[in-house]
């Protein structure tokens, strides 16, 4: 199995958010997806630290690059815990799931 090396693409997230927040309804939709964005962020960081491409993760998981792309896209679908566990294993991590008490409003 050949692991392809990951080369990150520069992205200015702060600039993106500044421009996106000008659009009607963006802030509410973005906040509603906060947990998904946090999960995807962790996934992308883990893959980057492992130095892997989406192709390499797909090979390790026995799936396709497009499936990994969908998995790494917040809000597109809800992956199962089994899929998240396989992803974590493919990038050299363990999946930890926990409940956190809501903050008082």
GROMACS elastic network, one bead per residue, 0.5 to 0.9 nm:
[ bonds ]
;  ai    aj funct       b0    kb
    1    56     6  0.84730   500
    1    59     6  0.74909   500
    1    60     6  0.80244   500
    2    56     6  0.72617   500
    2    59     6  0.85082   500
    3    51     6  0.88014   500
    3    52     6  0.67059   500
    3    53     6  0.77803   500
    3    55     6  0.81303   500
    3    56     6  0.50485   500
    3    57     6  0.81681   500
    3    59     6  0.83141   500
    3    60     6  0.87517   500
    4    51     6  0.81372   500
    4    52     6  0.60674   500
    4    53     6  0.58368   500
    4    54     6  0.86478   500
    4    55     6  0.71435   500
    4    56     6  0.55938   500
    5    51     6  0.55700   500
    5    52     6  0.52082   500
    5    53     6  0.59253   500
    5    56     6  0.80948   500
    6    47     6  0.82785   500
    6    48     6  0.65889   500
    6    50     6  0.84594   500
    6    54     6  0.82298   500
    6    56     6  0.89624   500
    7    48     6  0.81838   500
    7    51     6  0.78740   500
    7    52     6  0.84669   500
    7    53     6  0.77543   500
    8    11     6  0.89192   500
    8    48     6  0.74594   500
   11    14     6  0.89018   500
   11    15     6  0.88275   500
   11    16     6  0.83701   500
   12    15     6  0.54684   500
   12    16     6  0.62987   500
   12    17     6  0.88335   500
   13    17     6  0.61219   500
   13    18     6  0.85477   500
   14    17     6  0.51803   500
   14    18     6  0.61501   500
   14    19     6  0.87312   500
   15    18     6  0.50847   500
   15    19     6  0.63384   500
   15    20     6  0.85145   500
   16    19     6  0.53901   500
   16    20     6  0.59984   500
   16    21     6  0.85492   500
   17    21     6  0.58338   500
   17    22     6  0.87172   500
   18    21     6  0.55088   500
   18    22     6  0.71267   500
   19    22     6  0.56735   500
   19    23     6  0.77292   500
   20    23     6  0.56406   500
   20    24     6  0.89136   500
   20    26     6  0.66471   500
   20    27     6  0.82313   500
   21    24     6  0.75509   500
   21    25     6  0.82181   500
   21    26     6  0.57086   500
   21    27     6  0.58366   500
   22    25     6  0.88584   500
   22    26     6  0.76191   500
   22    27     6  0.86687   500
   23    26     6  0.56458   500
   23    27     6  0.81974   500
   24    27     6  0.78376   500
   24    28     6  0.89859   500
   25    28     6  0.55860   500
   25    29     6  0.62769   500
   25    30     6  0.85784   500
   26    29     6  0.51967   500
   26    30     6  0.58703   500
   26    31     6  0.84607   500
   27    30     6  0.50729   500
   27    31     6  0.60383   500
   27    32     6  0.85021   500
   28    31     6  0.52440   500
   28    32     6  0.61581   500
   28    33     6  0.87966   500
   29    32     6  0.51053   500
   29    33     6  0.64814   500
   29    34     6  0.88804   500
   30    33     6  0.52573   500
   30    34     6  0.63446   500
   30    37     6  0.85673   500
   31    34     6  0.50047   500
   31    35     6  0.84917   500
   32    35     6  0.78563   500
   32    36     6  0.87805   500
   33    36     6  0.53131   500
   33    37     6  0.61765   500
   33    38     6  0.86503   500
   33    74     6  0.73729   500
   33    75     6  0.65654   500
   34    37     6  0.50929   500
   34    38     6  0.60884   500
   34    39     6  0.86313   500
   34    74     6  0.89734   500
   35    38     6  0.50571   500
   35    39     6  0.62196   500
   35    40     6  0.86660   500
   35    74     6  0.89176   500
   36    39     6  0.51180   500
   36    40     6  0.61793   500
   36    41     6  0.85102   500
   36    73     6  0.86211   500
   36    74     6  0.52838   500
   36    75     6  0.64813   500
   36    78     6  0.86788   500
   37    40     6  0.51039   500
   37    41     6  0.59989   500
   37    42     6  0.86150   500
   37    73     6  0.82706   500
   37    74     6  0.54671   500
   37    75     6  0.79444   500
   38    41     6  0.50727   500
   38    42     6  0.63231   500
   38    43     6  0.87105   500
   38    74     6  0.87497   500
   39    42     6  0.51640   500
   39    43     6  0.62445   500
   39    44     6  0.87111   500
   39    72     6  0.87621   500
   39    74     6  0.80881   500
   40    44     6  0.60997   500
   40    45     6  0.85126   500
   40    71     6  0.81161   500
   40    72     6  0.55336   500
   40    73     6  0.68005   500
   40    74     6  0.62031   500
   41    44     6  0.52042   500
   41    45     6  0.61583   500
   41    46     6  0.85989   500
   41    72     6  0.84088   500
   42    45     6  0.51263   500
   42    46     6  0.61078   500
   42    47     6  0.85994   500
   43    46     6  0.51685   500
   43    47     6  0.61927   500
   43    48     6  0.85716   500
   43    72     6  0.70863   500
   43    87     6  0.82411   500
   43    88     6  0.77558   500
   43    91     6  0.87324   500
   44    47     6  0.51319   500
   44    48     6  0.60481   500
   44    49     6  0.85527   500
   44    72     6  0.72223   500
   45    48     6  0.50408   500
   45    49     6  0.60502   500
   45    50     6  0.84857   500
   46    49     6  0.51479   500
   46    50     6  0.61589   500
   46    51     6  0.86073   500
   46    88     6  0.80119   500
   46    91     6  0.64255   500
   46    92     6  0.79807   500
   46    93     6  0.74508   500
   47    50     6  0.50554   500
   47    51     6  0.62380   500
   47    52     6  0.56053   500
   47    53     6  0.73509   500
   47    54     6  0.82243   500
   47    57     6  0.80101   500
   47    88     6  0.87835   500
   47    90     6  0.87433   500
   47    91     6  0.55971   500
   47    92     6  0.85538   500
   48    52     6  0.61691   500
   48    53     6  0.79147   500
   48    91     6  0.88352   500
   49    52     6  0.78379   500
   49    91     6  0.84578   500
   50    91     6  0.58728   500
   50    92     6  0.70528   500
   51    91     6  0.86711   500
   52    55     6  0.79216   500
   52    56     6  0.58252   500
   52    57     6  0.66037   500
   52    91     6  0.74766   500
   53    56     6  0.51610   500
   53    57     6  0.64114   500
   53    58     6  0.85540   500
   53    65     6  0.89132   500
   54    57     6  0.51563   500
   54    58     6  0.60237   500
   54    59     6  0.86072   500
   54    64     6  0.85533   500
   54    65     6  0.55430   500
   54    66     6  0.83319   500
   54    68     6  0.60887   500
   54    69     6  0.70090   500
   55    58     6  0.50224   500
   55    59     6  0.62026   500
   55    60     6  0.87110   500
   55    64     6  0.71631   500
   55    65     6  0.50107   500
   55    66     6  0.87162   500
   55    68     6  0.80373   500
   56    59     6  0.51012   500
   56    60     6  0.63134   500
   56    61     6  0.86726   500
   56    65     6  0.82261   500
   56    90     6  0.87523   500
   57    60     6  0.50760   500
   57    61     6  0.61390   500
   57    62     6  0.84513   500
   57    63     6  0.84291   500
   57    64     6  0.87595   500
   57    65     6  0.78325   500
   57    68     6  0.74317   500
   57    87     6  0.73589   500
   57    90     6  0.58980   500
   57    91     6  0.68333   500
   58    61     6  0.50673   500
   58    62     6  0.58333   500
   58    64     6  0.51296   500
   58    65     6  0.53926   500
   58    66     6  0.85170   500
   58    67     6  0.76043   500
   58    68     6  0.62469   500
   58    87     6  0.87019   500
   58    90     6  0.83816   500
   59    62     6  0.50630   500
   59    63     6  0.62408   500
   59    64     6  0.72133   500
   59    65     6  0.82115   500
   59    90     6  0.88633   500
   60    63     6  0.78684   500
   60    86     6  0.88575   500
   60    87     6  0.86053   500
   60    89     6  0.88214   500
   60    90     6  0.56111   500
   60    91     6  0.85806   500
   61    64     6  0.84543   500
   61    83     6  0.89847   500
   61    86     6  0.64597   500
   61    87     6  0.68471   500
   61    89     6  0.85859   500
   61    90     6  0.62760   500
   63    66     6  0.85139   500
   63    67     6  0.66627   500
   63    68     6  0.77754   500
   64    67     6  0.52071   500
   64    68     6  0.66064   500
   64    69     6  0.87624   500
   65    68     6  0.50913   500
   65    69     6  0.61626   500
   65    70     6  0.87022   500
   66    70     6  0.62174   500
   66    71     6  0.85256   500
   67    70     6  0.51578   500
   67    71     6  0.61434   500
   67    72     6  0.86790   500
   68    72     6  0.61293   500
   68    73     6  0.86931   500
   68    87     6  0.86621   500
   69    72     6  0.51594   500
   69    73     6  0.64167   500
   70    73     6  0.51632   500
   70    74     6  0.82643   500
   70    76     6  0.68894   500
   70    77     6  0.76673   500
   71    74     6  0.77335   500
   71    76     6  0.80634   500
   71    77     6  0.75829   500
   71    78     6  0.82613   500
   71    79     6  0.68686   500
   71    83     6  0.88793   500
   71    84     6  0.86758   500
   72    76     6  0.89805   500
   73    76     6  0.59889   500
   73    77     6  0.80257   500
   74    77     6  0.74328   500
   74    78     6  0.86133   500
   75    78     6  0.74461   500
   79    82     6  0.81273   500
   79    83     6  0.61616   500
   79    84     6  0.66984   500
   80    83     6  0.52030   500
   80    84     6  0.63741   500
   80    85     6  0.86136   500
   81    84     6  0.50204   500
   81    85     6  0.60201   500
   81    86     6  0.85829   500
   81    95     6  0.86059   500
   81    97     6  0.89295   500
   82    85     6  0.50587   500
   82    86     6  0.62554   500
   82    87     6  0.86803   500
   83    86     6  0.50815   500
   83    87     6  0.61905   500
   83    88     6  0.86045   500
   84    87     6  0.50145   500
   84    88     6  0.60994   500
   84    89     6  0.85437   500
   84    95     6  0.70554   500
   85    88     6  0.50776   500
   85    89     6  0.61354   500
   85    90     6  0.85659   500
   85    93     6  0.86961   500
   85    94     6  0.69491   500
   85    95     6  0.54857   500
   85    96     6  0.87715   500
   86    89     6  0.50733   500
   86    90     6  0.61036   500
   86    91     6  0.88149   500
   86    95     6  0.87543   500
   87    90     6  0.50130   500
   87    91     6  0.64367   500
   87    92     6  0.86579   500
   87    93     6  0.83810   500
   87    95     6  0.86903   500
   88    91     6  0.53817   500
   88    92     6  0.61712   500
   88    94     6  0.54513   500
   88    95     6  0.58526   500
   89    92     6  0.50348   500
   89    93     6  0.53410   500
   89    94     6  0.60996   500
   89    95     6  0.79444   500
   90    93     6  0.75268   500
   91    94     6  0.89485   500
  100   103     6  0.89895   500
  102   105     6  0.86033   500
